[in-house]
Amino acid sequence: MNSKNDRAYVLVEIHPGKEEDFCNEVLSKGWILDSEVERMDFVHGSFDFIITLHGTLKDIDKKIMEIRKSPFVHKTETLICFEMFTWEDISSQFGKQP
């Protein structure tokens, strides 16, 4: 897993009341136009933003560290995608289920 097609989701919690400041920072730093940032969604729930990153794991890791340095970020969680397997791959690996 070290290709240009690796993907990660960064769940970002912003300090209360700083969502607009974070958005302004994202725009001013050009993250939306960044080749590693595939998508950024403002969401309701435990986290405020979900940022989808793609590229090499090294590039993704650098972008995550940049996001974490923001003074508006309270905490992050990162989900890294693995290659998807087909059911045929799984059944050939472990044998067919009865």
Steps between C-alpha positions, in 0.01 A plus 500: 500500500723779383350616175352827382157342556516467880214673678434620854217673682592758763226569754556848643354652816529879512510712816143623567413812303811477279344318203494812281860582594604147400317534167676831434834337579423212262416745223803723565740203495348364180423157645187469287713533186771272641550180302490291822165642619229315313204628699414690819158473662355697790299249705289479815606247762805426712723669242453822303677417174590192302791558266567237234865480397663299223853450373798317641499418870794738544304787338189413702700495824651844425152644433362349823784660698427833331131475593586415862720812529197726451426699818127436439527120507415340833561138396508268200448133424638343184353207311728348236340288228632158413471334163154361454456128449228335300295220650676266257836602648375437852340162427807376312719608794287348776294241317132518418247535780242215523 
